[in-house]
Amino acid sequence: MELSEILKSREARVERQRELLESNPGLSLLCLTVQPPGPVKRNESSLVIACAGVEAIRDSFRPEYEELRDLETGLEGFFLVSLTPAEAKRRACRIEDTHPLGRLMDIDVVVRQAHQPLPEPLGRESLGLPPRKCLLCDRPARECMRARTHKTEELLEKIDEMVESYLKS
């Protein structure tokens, strides 16, 4: 997967988020993505994780609207819910923190502030929640990602172990 393809996909996702937010005032928008490290973004494991994420969102939120896109850059899910952004983010974080595959899902609650031209995800920090931890160590995941602390192969191996364990349970 080329970086240009990933960036083009991200731009299209942000545009769809903007459209959904503009046409559905009063509803909160969740965006589910699964983006494993490395060049392959859509594979058997990422699809298992994405399907588990869709099921968890349906169970926890009972969305009023749902749109799924199965792309080479990975499955994307857009969900509109009747909750405040803060409550939606709390529930999304609960899924990410407690579901067996939650650490492998990104469930963003996307908001658009008056002074922002584009929608942006609501951060965990805005609710006083700690940052997500790395899959392989106890440091914040963002630190390890930025510093490339772990090899892609190590991360993919851990992801495959988690998916395998989930499928066996």
C-alpha positions in Angstrom: 0.0 0.0 0.0 1.5 3.3 -1.1 1.5 6.3 1.3 -0.4 8.3 -1.4 -3.2 5.8 -1.4 -3.5 5.9 2.4 -3.5 9.7 2.3 -6.1 9.8 -0.4 -8.3 7.4 1.6 -7.9 9.6 4.7 -8.9 12.7 2.7 -12.0 10.9 1.5 -12.9 9.7 5.0 -12.6 13.3 6.4 -14.8 14.6 3.6 -17.4 12.0 4.3 -17.2 12.9 8.0 -17.8 16.5 7.2 -20.8 15.7 5.0 -22.4 13.5 7.7 -21.8 16.0 10.5 -23.3 18.9 8.4 -26.4 16.9 7.3 -27.1 15.5 10.8 -26.9 18.2 13.4 -27.5 17.0 17.0 -26.1 13.5 16.3 -22.6 12.4 17.2 -20.5 10.7 14.6 -18.3 7.7 15.3 -15.7 6.5 12.8 -14.3 3.0 13.1 -11.0 2.1 11.4 -8.5 -0.7 11.7 -5.1 0.2 10.4 -2.4 -2.3 11.2 1.3 -1.3 11.0 3.1 -2.0 7.7 2.1 -1.7 4.1 -0.9 -4.2 4.1 -3.9 -2.5 5.6 -6.6 -4.9 4.6 -6.1 -8.6 5.4 -7.9 -11.4 7.2 -6.9 -10.2 10.7 -7.9 -6.6 10.0 -11.3 -7.7 8.8 -11.9 -9.8 11.9 -11.0 -6.8 14.0 -13.2 -4.5 12.0 -16.2 -6.9 12.1 -15.8 -7.2 15.9 -15.7 -3.4 16.1 -18.9 -3.0 14.1 -20.7 -5.6 16.3 -19.4 -3.9 19.5 -20.6 -0.5 18.2 -24.0 -1.8 17.2 -24.4 -3.5 20.7 -23.2 -0.5 22.7 -24.7 2.4 20.7 -27.7 1.2 18.6 -26.8 3.6 15.8 -29.4 5.6 14.0 -27.3 5.4 10.8 -24.5 3.2 9.7 -22.3 3.2 6.6 -19.5 0.6 6.0 -16.8 0.9 3.3 -14.6 -2.1 2.6 -11.5 -0.5 1.0 -8.0 -1.7 0.2 -6.9 0.7 3.0 -9.1 -1.1 5.4 -12.7 -1.2 6.5 -14.2 2.1 7.6 -17.4 2.5 9.5 -19.4 5.6 10.0 -22.1 5.6 12.7 -24.5 8.4 13.8 -25.7 8.1 17.4 -28.0 10.1 19.7 -25.5 10.9 22.4 -23.4 13.9 23.2 -19.8 13.7 21.8 -18.4 13.3 25.3 -20.8 10.4 26.2 -20.1 8.7 22.8 -16.3 9.0 23.4 -16.7 7.4 26.9 -18.5 4.5 25.3 -16.0 4.2 22.5 -13.1 4.2 24.9 -14.9 1.5 27.0 -15.0 -0.7 23.9 -11.3 0.1 23.0 -10.3 -0.7 26.6 -12.4 -3.8 27.4 -13.2 -5.7 24.2 -10.7 -8.5 23.5 -9.7 -6.8 20.2 -10.5 -3.2 21.4 -6.8 -2.2 21.5 -6.6 -2.9 17.8 -9.6 -0.7 16.9 -9.7 3.0 16.4 -13.2 4.3 17.3 -13.1 8.0 16.9 -15.8 10.4 17.9 -15.5 13.1 15.3 -16.5 16.7 15.9 -16.4 19.9 14.0 -15.8 23.1 15.9 -16.9 26.4 14.5 -13.2 27.6 14.1 -12.1 24.3 12.4 -12.4 23.9 8.7 -12.4 20.1 9.0 -13.7 17.5 11.5 -11.3 16.2 14.1 -11.5 13.4 16.5 -12.3 14.1 20.2 -9.3 13.1 22.2 -9.3 10.8 25.3 -7.5 13.6 27.1 -10.5 15.9 26.8 -12.3 13.5 29.1 -9.4 13.0 31.5 -8.7 9.5 30.2 -5.2 8.2 30.0 -3.6 7.6 26.5 -3.8 4.2 25.0 -0.9 1.9 25.8 1.4 0.2 23.4 0.6 -3.4 22.5 4.1 -4.6 23.5 5.0 -2.4 26.4 3.5 -0.1 29.0 4.4 3.2 27.3 1.8 5.3 25.5 1.1 3.9 22.0 1.8 7.2 20.3 5.3 7.4 21.8 6.2 4.0 20.5 4.6 4.7 17.1 6.5 8.0 16.6 9.8 6.6 17.8 9.3 3.3 15.9 10.3 1.5 19.1 9.1 -1.9 18.0 9.5 -3.7 14.7 6.5 -4.1 12.4 6.9 -7.9 12.5 6.7 -7.9 16.3 3.5 -5.8 16.2 1.9 -7.9 13.5 2.8 -11.1 15.4 1.1 -9.7 18.5 -2.0 -8.7 16.5 -2.3 -12.2 15.0 -2.0 -13.8 18.4 -4.8 -11.5 19.7 -7.0 -12.3 16.7 -6.4 -16.0 17.0 -7.2 -16.0 20.7 -10.4 -14.1 20.0 -11.5 -16.5 17.3 -10.9 -19.5 19.6 -13.0 -18.0 22.4 
